[in-house]
Amino acid sequence: MSAIERLLRREADQTQTFNELVISPMRRRDLRAGVLEIEGASHKHPWSRGVFQSEVDQMKSGTRHYLVARRSRGIVGYAGLWLAPDVAHITNVAVQPAGRREGIATVLLLELADIAIGRDYSAWTLEVRVSGQGAQELYRRFGFAPAGVRKRYYEKTEDAIVMWCNEIQSDEYGERLTQIREGVS
Ligand SMILES: CC(C)(COP(=O)(O)OP(=O)(O)OC[C@H]1O[C@@H](n2cnc3c(N)ncnc32)[C@H](O)[C@@H]1OP(=O)(O)O)[C@@H](O)C(=O)NCCC(=O)NCCS
């Protein structure tokens, strides 16, 4: 088995627990078990089942990584990364409305940060709606800063702010993540 196959298998097997939150790689069966419902409640233009299936299928080749967060009653949130050749992109993060401001997205992003760092990326990035003030605040906590604007990126009307976070292999970034982790544990 090659090194990349071993890494993918290890990531695919990983399940982490934070307090009562269980974080594990997204499977196709998770879509109907909560992901699609949360997506519909979270985004103006939700991803279809087909888009999610395609993203989950690409986890096998190592170019995507999606996680779900569960509590005893089921899936409460999810988040994903596109692992592009040059940079890791956060593609989607959503938490069920009743579970927000409890640190669920923070735990998911901590796990995605570990994936990006483990794959030796030096930076990660994302796009966020100008109106997404709460999400922007979440990302700022993780060290993301505005790096540009994509005009009328959403529905050809709303601008996207491109946020970027560099030097994620540095000790300073590791300390930032440790502080965030201490805040949720
Ligand atoms: C954005 C979203 C994922 C945040 O999930 P969450 O689990 O509530 O986030 P957390 O509890 O981990 O929040 C961590 C911090 O981010 C900031 N934050 C999160 N939501 C916020 C909000 N609505 N307003 C202001 N700050 C917010 C706060 O600093 C918060 O810390 P605090 O609660 O101690 O003040 C969630 O609101 C959501 O699903 N929104 C709809 C989908 C979306 O906008 N996704 C992002 C697309 S780019």
The ligand as an ORCA input file, in Angstrom:
! r2SCAN-3c Opt
* xyz 0 1
  C     -21.802     29.689     10.625
  C     -22.186     28.432     11.401
  C     -21.610     27.227     10.673
  C     -21.556     28.530     12.816
  O     -21.803     27.310     13.499
  P     -21.812     27.238     15.104
  O     -21.688     25.820     15.499
  O     -22.949     28.003     15.627
  O     -20.461     28.018     15.449
  P     -19.683     27.985     16.846
  O     -20.644     27.755     17.961
  O     -18.542     27.050     16.724
  O     -19.169     29.486     16.912
  C     -17.839     29.818     17.247
  C     -17.691     31.328     17.219
  O     -17.954     31.865     15.918
  C     -18.646     33.126     16.054
  N     -20.022     32.994     15.601
  C     -20.654     31.872     15.170
  N     -21.927     32.172     14.797
  C     -22.084     33.500     15.012
  C     -23.172     34.387     14.826
  N     -24.351     33.977     14.332
  N     -22.990     35.688     15.131
  C     -21.805     36.131     15.622
  N     -20.733     35.333     15.827
  C     -20.873     34.029     15.532
  C     -18.608     33.452     17.541
  O     -17.388     34.107     17.791
  C     -18.648     32.054     18.136
  O     -18.156     32.023     19.458
  P     -19.138     32.349     20.705
  O     -20.391     31.582     20.483
  O     -18.330     31.894     21.890
  O     -19.361     33.834     20.656
  C     -23.725     28.302     11.575
  O     -24.252     29.515     12.047
  C     -24.446     27.928     10.291
  O     -24.634     26.749      9.974
  N     -24.860     28.961      9.510
  C     -25.527     28.738      8.236
  C     -24.580     28.197      7.198
  C     -23.371     29.106      6.972
  O     -23.478     30.323      6.947
  N     -22.205     28.466      6.794
  C     -20.957     29.155      6.507
  C     -20.841     29.285      5.051
  S     -19.332     30.112      4.582
*
